[in-house]
Amino acid sequence: MPTLRELSLKYGFKIIIPSNDHEPKDVHIFKGDDDFAKIEIESLKVTKCFLKKNELKQALEIVKSNKDYLIEQWHKITKI
């Protein structure tokens, strides 16, 4: 799964868009090895979450403030 390295370094989370992903557009945001949230980019809907409450809040803010960039990267990575 491709990592969005520049955002990951900036925010301290590992941010991934699976290359075999499908609609709706989403990202996987990891804190540590196992804790992550799966967040739909356009609606900010959380479909899976194993993050602490404050980490989820940060993850949602990352997606919200980088929405256009994440959508662009989602299309490049998934080729959809």
Backbone as CSV, one residue per row, in Angstrom:
resi,resn,N_x,N_y,N_z,CA_x,CA_y,CA_z,C_x,C_y,C_z
1,MET,0.838,-1.172,0.000,0.000,0.000,0.000,0.888,1.242,0.000
2,PRO,0.690,2.113,-0.973,1.513,3.326,-1.044,1.291,4.274,0.143
3,THR,2.394,4.721,0.697,2.360,5.676,1.806,2.538,7.082,1.264
4,LEU,1.723,8.005,1.756,1.883,9.409,1.394,2.935,9.992,2.329
5,ARG,4.172,9.825,1.933,5.325,10.117,2.781,5.360,11.552,3.312
6,GLU,5.105,12.534,2.429,5.212,13.926,2.862,4.181,14.267,3.948
7,LEU,2.953,13.775,3.809,1.954,14.017,4.854,2.282,13.217,6.111
8,SER,2.756,12.006,5.932,3.109,11.168,7.077,4.184,11.833,7.926
9,LEU,5.203,12.362,7.276,6.275,13.035,8.003,5.781,14.318,8.671
10,LYS,4.937,15.059,7.977,4.435,16.329,8.495,3.587,16.145,9.752
11,TYR,2.752,15.100,9.773,1.784,14.937,10.858,2.130,13.853,11.877
12,GLY,3.111,13.016,11.587,3.480,11.973,12.536,2.560,10.761,12.522
13,PHE,1.761,10.629,11.487,0.915,9.466,11.264,1.378,8.815,9.966
14,LYS,1.165,7.529,9.812,1.436,6.872,8.539,0.117,6.919,7.756
15,ILE,0.136,7.560,6.590,-1.072,7.777,5.804,-0.957,6.981,4.509
16,ILE,-1.932,6.104,4.293,-1.872,5.145,3.189,-3.143,5.187,2.358
17,ILE,-2.975,5.044,1.045,-4.090,4.802,0.138,-3.819,3.460,-0.527
18,PRO,-4.670,2.446,-0.296,-4.452,1.139,-0.915,-4.534,1.221,-2.443
19,SER,-3.601,0.598,-3.136,-3.570,0.668,-4.601,-4.731,-0.096,-5.237
20,ASN,-5.305,-1.047,-4.524,-6.431,-1.812,-5.074,-7.759,-1.314,-4.505
21,ASP,-7.799,-0.056,-4.090,-8.981,0.515,-3.441,-10.106,0.732,-4.446
22,HIS,-11.280,1.046,-3.933,-12.487,1.268,-4.732,-13.279,2.388,-4.066
23,GLU,-14.327,2.846,-4.737,-15.192,3.864,-4.142,-15.858,3.298,-2.886
24,PRO,-16.136,4.074,-1.909,-15.812,5.487,-1.764,-14.323,5.678,-1.468
25,LYS,-13.798,6.813,-1.851,-12.386,7.133,-1.650,-12.097,7.208,-0.148
26,ASP,-11.050,6.500,0.274,-10.694,6.551,1.690,-9.197,6.476,1.886
27,VAL,-8.774,6.805,3.088,-7.383,6.677,3.483,-7.324,5.866,4.769
28,HIS,-6.194,5.236,4.987,-5.921,4.522,6.222,-4.847,5.328,6.937
29,ILE,-5.137,5.724,8.161,-4.205,6.550,8.919,-3.778,5.785,10.163
30,PHE,-2.485,5.472,10.238,-1.931,4.654,11.314,-1.197,5.499,12.339
31,LYS,-1.315,5.113,13.588,-0.490,5.648,14.674,0.114,4.417,15.332
32,GLY,1.394,4.213,15.144,2.014,2.975,15.601,1.800,1.884,14.571
33,ASP,1.997,0.641,14.984,1.919,-0.475,14.039,0.498,-0.963,13.779
34,ASP,-0.335,-1.013,14.810,-1.650,-1.634,14.677,-2.828,-0.681,14.789
35,ASP,-2.639,0.461,15.414,-3.746,1.390,15.630,-3.957,2.232,14.379
36,PHE,-5.163,2.190,13.835,-5.444,2.954,12.624,-6.920,3.319,12.543
37,ALA,-7.198,4.240,11.637,-8.568,4.594,11.290,-8.683,4.578,9.774
38,LYS,-9.831,4.146,9.304,-10.147,4.191,7.876,-11.198,5.290,7.725
39,ILE,-10.857,6.327,6.957,-11.700,7.516,6.851,-12.000,7.807,5.384
40,GLU,-13.290,7.980,5.086,-13.682,8.365,3.738,-13.283,9.825,3.523
41,ILE,-12.614,10.091,2.422,-12.037,11.415,2.177,-13.110,12.485,2.001
42,GLU,-14.115,12.210,1.202,-15.084,13.254,0.872,-16.088,13.532,1.993
43,SER,-16.529,12.509,2.690,-17.558,12.695,3.729,-16.993,12.773,5.142
44,LEU,-15.723,12.399,5.310,-15.070,12.288,6.621,-15.713,11.221,7.497
45,LYS,-16.421,10.295,6.888,-17.036,9.188,7.619,-15.947,8.219,8.072
46,VAL,-15.975,7.867,9.339,-15.017,6.910,9.892,-15.650,5.521,9.773
47,THR,-15.018,4.642,8.980,-15.587,3.311,8.773,-14.923,2.234,9.632
48,LYS,-13.733,2.511,10.113,-13.047,1.643,11.079,-12.194,2.542,11.950
49,CYS,-12.087,2.183,13.224,-11.239,3.007,14.078,-10.695,2.210,15.254
50,PHE,-9.385,2.242,15.363,-8.679,1.646,16.488,-7.724,2.669,17.096
51,LEU,-8.013,3.949,16.861,-7.210,5.033,17.406,-7.828,5.533,18.710
52,LYS,-6.996,6.191,19.517,-7.501,6.880,20.699,-8.306,8.087,20.233
53,LYS,-9.187,8.577,21.085,-10.087,9.672,20.733,-9.332,10.901,20.208
54,ASN,-8.255,11.292,20.888,-7.504,12.472,20.449,-6.768,12.208,19.132
55,GLU,-6.318,10.979,18.901,-5.654,10.630,17.647,-6.654,10.650,16.494
56,LEU,-7.867,10.165,16.738,-8.900,10.194,15.701,-9.231,11.636,15.334
57,LYS,-9.314,12.484,16.322,-9.589,13.897,16.066,-8.501,14.494,15.167
58,GLN,-7.239,14.171,15.442,-6.123,14.649,14.613,-6.217,14.072,13.204
59,ALA,-6.532,12.776,13.103,-6.632,12.114,11.803,-7.729,12.754,10.953
60,LEU,-8.864,13.044,11.560,-9.956,13.696,10.830,-9.546,15.085,10.353
61,GLU,-8.811,15.797,11.165,-8.340,17.134,10.778,-7.346,17.037,9.615
62,ILE,-6.499,16.020,9.617,-5.548,15.805,8.516,-6.309,15.595,7.209
63,VAL,-7.308,14.721,7.242,-8.083,14.440,6.031,-8.836,15.696,5.581
64,LYS,-9.471,16.368,6.514,-10.246,17.575,6.184,-9.364,18.656,5.563
65,SER,-8.216,18.917,6.144,-7.373,20.008,5.666,-6.545,19.643,4.425
66,ASN,-6.533,18.379,4.043,-5.790,17.938,2.854,-6.697,17.223,1.854
67,LYS,-7.982,17.500,1.908,-8.988,16.784,1.124,-8.678,16.762,-0.375
68,ASP,-8.450,17.917,-0.976,-8.202,17.969,-2.424,-6.956,17.184,-2.808
69,TYR,-5.910,17.336,-2.039,-4.662,16.600,-2.300,-4.893,15.090,-2.180
70,LEU,-5.616,14.662,-1.147,-5.870,13.239,-0.944,-6.710,12.652,-2.069
71,ILE,-7.694,13.396,-2.545,-8.504,12.920,-3.675,-7.629,12.775,-4.917
72,GLU,-6.784,13.751,-5.171,-5.865,13.692,-6.315,-4.955,12.471,-6.213
73,GLN,-4.373,12.240,-5.040,-3.491,11.091,-4.841,-4.251,9.776,-4.949
74,TRP,-5.482,9.750,-4.451,-6.311,8.544,-4.530,-6.493,8.137,-5.994
75,HIS,-6.795,9.116,-6.866,-6.962,8.825,-8.287,-5.660,8.350,-8.924
76,LYS,-4.550,8.958,-8.566,-3.251,8.536,-9.121,-2.884,7.116,-8.689
77,ILE,-3.113,6.823,-7.433,-2.701,5.519,-6.887,-3.624,4.389,-7.355
78,THR,-4.929,4.646,-7.354,-5.875,3.585,-7.720,-6.097,3.496,-9.231
79,LYS,-5.712,4.577,-9.933,-5.892,4.662,-11.380,-7.366,4.572,-11.774
80,ILE,-8.234,5.074,-10.896,-9.692,5.103,-11.175,-10.065,6.526,-11.508
